[in-house]
Structures are given as structure tokens and as C-alpha cells.
Amino acid sequence: MQHDKKNRDQHIRFCLLKDIGQTLPDTTATPEQIVESLDYYCENLL
């Protein structure tokens, strides 16, 4: 993800799904935020 050509200034760009048919385009996050989110998901939602 970090080497995608759409990324800018250490921020990873992607689209999130808000609901069926609803997206949040051009969402950005740092690698640290992504790791923190995945850790939270693994600890609390699995």
C-alpha cells in the first residue's frame, strides 16, 4: 500500500465503504493510523 502512485506525503490514499453504495473517496491515513486501526479491530471486533 505504501508504494502506490496515488499516495502523497507519507499518507496512504484509499476509499472506505460507509454503507452499501456509499463511499468515502480520497480518504487518507498514515501507516501508523492503519496499524492502530487494525490492532483495535483484532482486539475488539474479532
FIFISE-243160 format. One record per atom (N, C-alpha, C): residue number from 1; residue in three letters; atom name; x, y, z. Coordinates in pm, whole numbers, plus 50000, padded with zeros to 5 digits. Example, Ala and Ser with C-alpha at 12.3 -4.5 7.8 and 13.67 -1.06 7.14 Angstrom:
BEGIN
+-----+-----+----+-------+-------+-------+
!   k !   r !  a !     X !     Y !     Z !
+-----+-----+----+-------+-------+-------+
!   1 ! ALA !  N ! 51319 ! 49431 ! 50780 !
!   1 ! ALA ! CA ! 51230 ! 49550 ! 50780 !
!   1 ! ALA !  C ! 51320 ! 49670 ! 50780 !
!   2 ! SER !  N ! 51285 ! 49775 ! 50708 !
!   2 ! SER ! CA ! 51367 ! 49894 ! 50714 !
!   2 ! SER !  C ! 51290 ! 50003 ! 50787 !
+-----+-----+----+-------+-------+-------+
% end
This chain:
BEGIN
+-----+-----+----+-------+-------+-------+
!   k !   r !  a !     X !     Y !     Z !
+-----+-----+----+-------+-------+-------+
!   1 ! MET !  N ! 50081 ! 49880 ! 50000 !
!   1 ! MET ! CA ! 50000 ! 50000 ! 50000 !
!   1 ! MET !  C ! 50086 ! 50126 ! 50000 !
!   2 ! GLN !  N ! 50199 ! 50124 ! 50067 !
!   2 ! GLN ! CA ! 50280 ! 50244 ! 50080 !
!   2 ! GLN !  C ! 50341 ! 50289 ! 49948 !
!   3 ! HIS !  N ! 50358 ! 50202 ! 49853 !
!   3 ! HIS ! CA ! 50425 ! 50237 ! 49729 !
!   3 ! HIS !  C ! 50329 ! 50267 ! 49615 !
!   4 ! ASP !  N ! 50201 ! 50278 ! 49644 !
!   4 ! ASP ! CA ! 50102 ! 50309 ! 49540 !
!   4 ! ASP !  C ! 50126 ! 50451 ! 49488 !
!   5 ! LYS !  N ! 50115 ! 50471 ! 49359 !
!   5 ! LYS ! CA ! 50146 ! 50601 ! 49298 !
!   5 ! LYS !  C ! 50047 ! 50711 ! 49338 !
!   6 ! LYS !  N ! 49932 ! 50677 ! 49393 !
!   6 ! LYS ! CA ! 49833 ! 50777 ! 49433 !
!   6 ! LYS !  C ! 49863 ! 50837 ! 49570 !
!   7 ! ASN !  N ! 49953 ! 50779 ! 49645 !
!   7 ! ASN ! CA ! 49982 ! 50827 ! 49779 !
!   7 ! ASN !  C ! 50063 ! 50956 ! 49774 !
!   8 ! ARG !  N ! 50045 ! 51038 ! 49878 !
!   8 ! ARG ! CA ! 50115 ! 51165 ! 49887 !
!   8 ! ARG !  C ! 50166 ! 51187 ! 50030 !
!   9 ! ASP !  N ! 50288 ! 51235 ! 50043 !
!   9 ! ASP ! CA ! 50343 ! 51281 ! 50171 !
!   9 ! ASP !  C ! 50322 ! 51183 ! 50287 !
!  10 ! GLN !  N ! 50361 ! 51060 ! 50269 !
!  10 ! GLN ! CA ! 50353 ! 50958 ! 50373 !
!  10 ! GLN !  C ! 50210 ! 50921 ! 50412 !
!  11 ! HIS !  N ! 50110 ! 50967 ! 50336 !
!  11 ! HIS ! CA ! 49971 ! 50931 ! 50362 !
!  11 ! HIS !  C ! 49925 ! 50833 ! 50256 !
!  12 ! ILE !  N ! 49858 ! 50728 ! 50300 !
!  12 ! ILE ! CA ! 49806 ! 50627 ! 50209 !
!  12 ! ILE !  C ! 49663 ! 50666 ! 50174 !
!  13 ! ARG !  N ! 49633 ! 50668 ! 50045 !
!  13 ! ARG ! CA ! 49501 ! 50709 ! 49998 !
!  13 ! ARG !  C ! 49419 ! 50587 ! 49958 !
!  14 ! PHE !  N ! 49292 ! 50588 ! 49996 !
!  14 ! PHE ! CA ! 49203 ! 50479 ! 49960 !
!  14 ! PHE !  C ! 49059 ! 50525 ! 49978 !
!  15 ! CYS !  N ! 48964 ! 50443 ! 49937 !
!  15 ! CYS ! CA ! 48821 ! 50469 ! 49957 !
!  15 ! CYS !  C ! 48769 ! 50376 ! 50065 !
!  16 ! LEU !  N ! 48684 ! 50429 ! 50150 !
!  16 ! LEU ! CA ! 48619 ! 50349 ! 50253 !
!  16 ! LEU !  C ! 48473 ! 50330 ! 50216 !
!  17 ! LEU !  N ! 48416 ! 50220 ! 50260 !
!  17 ! LEU ! CA ! 48273 ! 50196 ! 50241 !
!  17 ! LEU !  C ! 48199 ! 50243 ! 50366 !
!  18 ! LYS !  N ! 48111 ! 50340 ! 50349 !
!  18 ! LYS ! CA ! 48031 ! 50390 ! 50461 !
!  18 ! LYS !  C ! 47908 ! 50302 ! 50480 !
!  19 ! ASP !  N ! 47848 ! 50263 ! 50368 !
!  19 ! ASP ! CA ! 47729 ! 50179 ! 50367 !
!  19 ! ASP !  C ! 47718 ! 50119 ! 50228 !
!  20 ! ILE !  N ! 47622 ! 50035 ! 50207 !
!  20 ! ILE ! CA ! 47604 ! 49976 ! 50074 !
!  20 ! ILE !  C ! 47578 ! 50089 ! 49975 !
!  21 ! GLY !  N ! 47664 ! 50099 ! 49876 !
!  21 ! GLY ! CA ! 47650 ! 50202 ! 49773 !
!  21 ! GLY !  C ! 47699 ! 50340 ! 49813 !
!  22 ! GLN !  N ! 47752 ! 50355 ! 49934 !
!  22 ! GLN ! CA ! 47802 ! 50485 ! 49981 !
!  22 ! GLN !  C ! 47949 ! 50473 ! 50015 !
!  23 ! THR !  N ! 48030 ! 50555 ! 49950 !
!  23 ! THR ! CA ! 48174 ! 50550 ! 49974 !
!  23 ! THR !  C ! 48224 ! 50683 ! 50030 !
!  24 ! LEU !  N ! 48339 ! 50677 ! 50090 !
!  24 ! LEU ! CA ! 48412 ! 50795 ! 50134 !
!  24 ! LEU !  C ! 48539 ! 50801 ! 50051 !
!  25 ! PRO !  N ! 48535 ! 50867 ! 49935 !
!  25 ! PRO ! CA ! 48651 ! 50867 ! 49846 !
!  25 ! PRO !  C ! 48764 ! 50954 ! 49899 !
!  26 ! ASP !  N ! 48884 ! 50927 ! 49851 !
!  26 ! ASP ! CA ! 49004 ! 51005 ! 49884 !
!  26 ! ASP !  C ! 49028 ! 51017 ! 50034 !
!  27 ! THR !  N ! 49004 ! 50910 ! 50107 !
!  27 ! THR ! CA ! 49036 ! 50905 ! 50249 !
!  27 ! THR !  C ! 49186 ! 50883 ! 50264 !
!  28 ! THR !  N ! 49249 ! 50951 ! 50358 !
!  28 ! THR ! CA ! 49392 ! 50933 ! 50379 !
!  28 ! THR !  C ! 49418 ! 50890 ! 50523 !
!  29 ! ALA !  N ! 49526 ! 50818 ! 50540 !
!  29 ! ALA ! CA ! 49570 ! 50776 ! 50673 !
!  29 ! ALA !  C ! 49720 ! 50751 ! 50668 !
!  30 ! THR !  N ! 49784 ! 50771 ! 50781 !
!  30 ! THR ! CA ! 49926 ! 50739 ! 50791 !
!  30 ! THR !  C ! 49940 ! 50589 ! 50816 !
!  31 ! PRO !  N ! 50056 ! 50533 ! 50789 !
!  31 ! PRO ! CA ! 50076 ! 50391 ! 50819 !
!  31 ! PRO !  C ! 50050 ! 50360 ! 50967 !
!  32 ! GLU !  N ! 50085 ! 50452 ! 51055 !
!  32 ! GLU ! CA ! 50063 ! 50431 ! 51198 !
!  32 ! GLU !  C ! 49913 ! 50423 ! 51230 !
!  33 ! GLN !  N ! 49833 ! 50508 ! 51166 !
!  33 ! GLN ! CA ! 49689 ! 50505 ! 51189 !
!  33 ! GLN !  C ! 49628 ! 50374 ! 51140 !
!  34 ! ILE !  N ! 49678 ! 50323 ! 51029 !
!  34 ! ILE ! CA ! 49626 ! 50197 ! 50976 !
!  34 ! ILE !  C ! 49660 ! 50082 ! 51070 !
!  35 ! VAL !  N ! 49782 ! 50079 ! 51120 !
!  35 ! VAL ! CA ! 49822 ! 49974 ! 51214 !
!  35 ! VAL !  C ! 49739 ! 49983 ! 51341 !
!  36 ! GLU !  N ! 49720 ! 50103 ! 51392 !
!  36 ! GLU ! CA ! 49639 ! 50122 ! 51513 !
!  36 ! GLU !  C ! 49496 ! 50074 ! 51491 !
!  37 ! SER !  N ! 49440 ! 50105 ! 51376 !
!  37 ! SER ! CA ! 49303 ! 50061 ! 51344 !
!  37 ! SER !  C ! 49293 ! 49910 ! 51334 !
!  38 ! LEU !  N ! 49390 ! 49848 ! 51270 !
!  38 ! LEU ! CA ! 49388 ! 49702 ! 51258 !
!  38 ! LEU !  C ! 49407 ! 49635 ! 51393 !
!  39 ! ASP !  N ! 49493 ! 49691 ! 51478 !
!  39 ! ASP ! CA ! 49510 ! 49638 ! 51613 !
!  39 ! ASP !  C ! 49379 ! 49646 ! 51692 !
!  40 ! TYR !  N ! 49311 ! 49760 ! 51683 !
!  40 ! TYR ! CA ! 49183 ! 49777 ! 51751 !
!  40 ! TYR !  C ! 49083 ! 49674 ! 51702 !
!  41 ! TYR !  N ! 49075 ! 49658 ! 51571 !
!  41 ! TYR ! CA ! 48982 ! 49562 ! 51512 !
!  41 ! TYR !  C ! 49010 ! 49421 ! 51564 !
!  42 ! CYS !  N ! 49136 ! 49382 ! 51563 !
!  42 ! CYS ! CA ! 49172 ! 49246 ! 51606 !
!  42 ! CYS !  C ! 49141 ! 49223 ! 51754 !
!  43 ! GLU !  N ! 49162 ! 49325 ! 51837 !
!  43 ! GLU ! CA ! 49141 ! 49310 ! 51980 !
!  43 ! GLU !  C ! 48994 ! 49318 ! 52021 !
!  44 ! ASN !  N ! 48914 ! 49393 ! 51948 !
!  44 ! ASN ! CA ! 48778 ! 49423 ! 51993 !
!  44 ! ASN !  C ! 48666 ! 49367 ! 51907 !
!  45 ! LEU !  N ! 48693 ! 49337 ! 51784 !
!  45 ! LEU ! CA ! 48584 ! 49300 ! 51695 !
!  45 ! LEU !  C ! 48592 ! 49158 ! 51643 !
!  46 ! LEU !  N ! 48701 ! 49089 ! 51666 !
!  46 ! LEU ! CA ! 48712 ! 48951 ! 51619 !
!  46 ! LEU !  C ! 48665 ! 48855 ! 51725 !
+-----+-----+----+-------+-------+-------+
% end
